[in-house]
Amino acid sequence: MKVLVIGAGIGGLALARALLADDHDVTVFERAPALRVSGAALTLWSNGTGVLADLGVSLAGVGAPIDLLEQRGWDGRVLMRIDVSRAADAYGLPHIALPRRRLIERLADELPTGTVLFDKACVRVAQHADGVRVDFADGTTATGDLLVGADGHRSVVRDHLWGADPTRPSGWVTWQGLSRVDIDVASSRRGLMIVGPEGMCGLMPAGEGLLQWWFDVRRRPDAAPVTDPLAALRDTFAHWASPVPDTLAAVAEGEVEFFAHYRHKVPRTWGRGRATVLGDAAHTMPPTMAQGANQALDDAWVLARALRRTADRDPALAIPRALAEYERSRSPRAALTARRAGPETTNKYLPTLFRLMPDPLISRYYTRWLRQVSAYLSDRPTPPRSRPTRTPAPAPAPGGTNA
């Protein structure tokens, strides 16, 4: 089967690897002149690392394992601790935070020459009885049996299928980066989420001596541009307890990236005929549940499986059936994830509510939550090949940090 994939992000590259392994003819079209490696860092939970293992993508030597998530108030008080190592042990699959560029590099590694074509901006999609056609801004076209839009929250393929862009600003934005910051979190197995009236600060080790940091703040879509975001962040969060001011003091001007939050209601049906979407094109959501990359990987795994089950049938019948199976599996799970992420509750300062939730209960809930939102964890036919080895992270002292 000849498959056209629009977008060489995480979902598009993962799908290409999966389909090439099943002997499909796959071409990925990317509008940028090279692989896009911006985006600071991301966290892969057991669903994401499991899919990558199935695709033969090694994460050896990159990123940092995450065993504990700790939520604090802006004044340094510990509000909640989630033992996410419980989920890693339950599924036999680790949690890893790593620079986004490293994941893109590993996904693209060993793809046959010519699999990814650059400077190919999709401008028009058409379907006919025997397949699909894509027109590009450079005047060229491509035809195939199946089209998959993995082209992000401004997806041209989705707009063709759905009729319009459904995304809307959530009212929050992120300022983020990867920096060398001399605080204990950078070399730990622990992530911090610090909340206060001004917003939320997240700190996560990302490997290579780097700290992933981000600040989620409320912002109107029509607000004037921020001319000096780093100075604004330092001023806004100067009164917060350590390590927030220490982190901002160590960040350099060129390390700051901007990311606006968008959301939409995830529909039950994503595709039509011989075309569908995956990743942010199908389910744009705020990053507050840290599931964006993981959901895209789950999409790729399920779509490849659905096509594998129909590989020997007439494409005119097999492709719509495979796409319907893919959507039945992924749409409810992606919709659940988007509903939890949409209100951005983790960005809000609710100290009384957080202290009412016992840590062991939240840790058990998180393990079940991952299975609820992942077809890979729910449907995989065999257990993982091996269990991760880890050294338990020492529990931080209340209100402080570990050296």
N, C-alpha and C positions, 0 to 999 in steps of 0.2 A: 504494500500500500504506500502511496506517495503522500506524505504528510507535510503540510506547510505550517510552520509555527511563527507567529509574529511576536517578537520580543525575546531578547537574550538575557533576561533576568534569571532569578533563581528558578522560578517555575518553568520557564521555557527551556533552559538548559537541562534541568532534571528530566523533563519529558523527552527531550531529544535523546538523552542517554538511555532511558528506559525503552524507547521505541527502536533505537538502533540495535539494542540487545535482542530485540524480537525480529530483527531483519527487515524492518520497514525502511523505506527510502525517506529520509528526513532532511529538510532544510529549514534553518532558523534565520529569519530576516530581522535585523536590528537597525533601527533608524540612526543610532549614534555611529561615529566613525571607528569606535573600538568598544570593547567590553566596558560597561559602566561599573566603576568600582567605588563610587561615592556611597555615602550612607552610614558612615561610622561603623558601628558594630551591631550584632544581633545575638539573640539567645536561641539555641536549638534545644528543645526539650526532647523527651524520649520519642515522641512521634516523629520529629524531624531527624534525629540521629538514626532511628530505625530505618526510615526510608532511604537515607543516604547509604547505610550499610548494605541494603538490598541492591542499590544501584552500583555498588562497588566503589563508592567514593570514600576514601580514607581521610579521617580528620587527625591522623597522627601528626604530632608536632605543631598543631595550631590551636589557638584558643586556650581557655581555662575552664576546668570543671566547676560546676556550681552545685553545692550541697545544701545551702541555707539561704533563704531570703528573709531579711529583717526589715520591718517597717518601724520607723521612728517618727516622733514629732519634731517640729522645727527646733525645739529646745533641747533635743538630745534624748528625750525619754523613749524607751523601747515600748512600742505599742503591740507588736505582734512578731512572732518568728514562725516561718513555715519551713519545715524540714523536707525539702524537695528531694533529698537523697532517698526518702521512703519510696517515691515513685520510680526513681532510677533503679532501685533494688527490685521493686515489684515487676518491672518490665525487662530488667536485665539490660537496660540501655541508658547511657549517661546523658546528663545535661551539660551543654558546652556553650560558653559565650565566646565569640570570636569576631574579628574584623570581617565586615561583609565582603571585602575584596578577597579575603582568603577563601571564603566559600565559593565565590564566583570562579576563582582560579581553579579550585579543585573540581568543580562541576565541568569546566571547560577542558580540563586536562584530558588528553588522549582522544578527544573528539576528532574524527577524521577531517583532514584538510578540506575546506569548502563546505563544511556543515553549517557554519555561521557566516552569513554574508552581511557586511556592514554598509552604512549609508543607504539603507533601504527603508524609507519611510512609507508605510502603508497609507494610501489615501482613499482607496475604494475596494469594496468586496462585492463579488457577484457569485451567485450559485446557479448551476444549470443541472440538467438531468444526469450528466455523467461526472460531475465534480464541481470544483470551485475555482475561481480566478481572483487573483489579487493584483491590483494596479499600484505602482509605486511612484513616488514623486519624481524620480529620474526618468520616467517614461517607459520603464520596463514593466513586464507582467510575469506572473508565475501561475501555473495551474497545478492542481493536485486532486487527490481523492478526498482529503480531509483538511480542514483549516482549524487551527487552534489559536485563539487570541490570548497571548500571555503578555499583553502590552500595557499593563498597569492601569491605574485608576482613571487615565484619560484615554482608554482603549477605543481605537477606531473600529475594531472588530465587534466589540460589545455594542457600540452605538449602531452599527449595521443590524445587529441581531435584536436589540432591545428598542431601537428607535430614538433614543436620546440618552444623554449622560444623566444617570440618577444620583450622582454623588452631591453631597452638600457639606459645607464646612461645619465642623462640630463645635466651634467656638474655642478650641484649644490649639496651640502650636507647640512645637518642640524646638529648642536650641540644643544642639548635641555636638559631640566630638569624641575623638580618641587622642589621649594625651599621656605623656609621662608625668605622673603625679606621685610624689613620694608620700603616700599614705598607705596604711596597712591593707586596705581593701584591694589595692592593685595586685598584691601577691597572695591573696587569700582564695578561698573557695566559697565566698559569701558575697551576696548582692545586698545593697542598701537601697531602700525606697524611703525618702524623707519627705514628709508632707507638712504643709503649713498653710496659713491663709493666702499666701502669695502664689502657691502652686506646689509642684512636686519636683524633687531632685532625685535622680537615680544614679547609682554608682555601681559598676560591675567590672570585675577583672576580665580582660580580654586576651590575655597572653602576650608574649613578646615584650613584657614590661609595660604594657599599655593599660590605661584605665578608660573604660567606656563611661562617659558621663552625659547626662541629659537633664534639661529643665523643661518641664511642661508648665505653661502659663496660659491663662485666658487671654484671648485676643479677638477683637472683632474683625471680620473679613475685610471691612472697609477702612481699617486703621491705617494710619500713615506708616510708611516704611521706617524701620529702626536703623538709624545710620551707624550706630556703634553698639551692636548687641552685647558684646562682652562687657563694656562699661555699664550698660543697663542691667545686666545680670548681677554684676558685682555690687551695684547700688541697691538693687531690690533684695538680694539675699545676704547682705553684709551682716545682719543681726542674727542669722541662723547659727546654730551650734556647729562646732567642728564635726566633720571635715568639710563642710560646704564652702566656707570662705577660703580654706586652704586649697581646695580643688580649683576654685576660680582664680586664685592668685597664680597658680601654676600654668593655667591655660594660655596659649599664645593666640594672637588675633587670627591667624590663618587657619586655626583648628576648629573654628565655629561653623557649623552647618545649620541650615533652617529646614524645618519639616512641618508643613501644615497638616492638620488632622481633617480627614474627610470620612463620611459614613453614608450608608444607604441601606435600605431594606433589601435583604438577600432574597431573590425570588426562588420559587421551586424549579422553574425551567430556565436554563441558561442559554441553550443553543437552539438551533433550528436547522433541519436538513442535514448537511454535512459540515456544519460549523458549530463551534462552542468556544467557551472561554475558561480560563483558570486563573488562580492567584488573585491579585488585586483587581483585575478586570472583572472577575465574578463576584468578589466580596471585599470591596474596599472598607476598611475599618480603622479606627484609631489604634495606635500601637500599645495601648495600656494593658492588654493581656499577653503581650509579647508572643503572639501567635501568627503574625503575618507570614513569615518565611515558612513556618511549620505547616500552615494550612496550604500554602502553595505546593510544598513537597508532597503533602497528602493527596492533593488534587492530581499531581502528575502520576503518583503511584496507582491511584484508583483508575484513572483514565487508561493507562497502559494495560492494566489488568483487564478492564472491560474490552478493550480492543483485542487482547490476546484470546479471549474466550470466543470471539466471533471471527477469528482470522481466516478460517477456511470457507466462509460463506460469501455470497454475492455482496460486494461492497454497497450496492444501492439499498440493500436491506440491512446488512450487518452494521454499517456505520450508525444510522439512526438508533438502532437497538442498543449499540454499545454506548452511545452518548446518553441515552435515556437511563441506562444502568448507572453510568457515572454520576449523573445528576441525582438520582434517587439516593445514592450513597453519600454524596458530598454536600448537597444543598442543605439538608437539615442540620448537619454538623457545623457547616460554615455559618449558617444563620444563627445558631446558638452562640457561637463564638462572637459574632458581630453584635448580637443583642447584649452580651455581657460587656463587650468593649465599648459600645456606643455611649453609654452614660458617663464614661470616664470616672467611675467611682473611686478608683485608686488614686486619682489626682486630688481628691477632695479631703479636707482636713476634718476627720470625724473621729477624734480620739476616744470618745466614750464608746462608740460602736466597735472600734477595733479591740478595745480592751475587754469587751464582753465576749469575744470569740476565743475559746480555749485553743492554744497552739496545737495540741495533738489532734483536735477535731479538724482544724483547718488543714493540717498536713494530710490527714486521711482523705479529706474532701478533694484536695488538689490531685491526689493519685487517681481518684475516680473521674475527676474533671477531664484529665488528659485522655482517658479512654472514651469519654463521651464525645469529644470533639475530633477524634482521630479514627478514620476508617482503618488505618494501618494497625493501630493497637487493638481495635475491636475485631477485625476480620482476618488478621494474618493466620494462615493455617498451621504454622509451626512456631514453637517458642524461639527466642533469640539464640544464636549460636553459643554465646558466652555471656557471662555476667561481668559487669565492670568491676574493676578493683579501685578502691578509694580509701583514703585516710580520712576518717571523720573530722570535720572542722570543729575546733573547740568553740564552745558557746561563748559569745562575747559577754563581758560583765555588764549588768544592767546600766544603761545610760552611758556606756563607754565603748571603747574599741579594744581589739587585741593588738598587741605589738607584734 
